[in-house]
Amino acid sequence: MLMGDLLEEFFARPYVAAKVAEGRLPDTWREVGDAVANLTTDLRLENRILYVRLQSSVVRQELFYQREALRDRINEVSKVRLVNAVIVK
C-alpha cells in the first residue's frame, strides 16, 4: 500500500474528516458567501452549532431566514455533517 493511499484512508475517517473540516471552517464560510464573510465579526463552532456574529443588522436579518440553507451549504462544501444548526447574532 502506498503512503498516499494510507493518508487518504486516514483522512476519510469520520472523526478526522470532521476535525479537518472544522479547521477549514473560515475558508468554507468565505466560500459560501464572500460578501457575508466580510461582514462577519465572529464565527465559532460549538457542539455542531455554528454561531455567526455580524456587524450588519440587515444582513443578520437576511441570514436568520436562510439558516437551514446555510447549514446545508456548509455541510455540502465541507463534505461532512459539520453543522447541525446556525445561530445568527
SULWO-V471336 format. One line per field, one symbol per residue. burial: b if it has 24 or more other ideal C-beta (glycine too) atoms within 12 Angstrom, else e. A space follows every 50 residues. Layout:
burial=???
This chain:
burial=eeeeeeeeeeeeeeeeebeebbeebeebbeebbeebbebbeebebeeeeb ebebeeeebeeebeeebeebbeebbeebebebbeebbbe
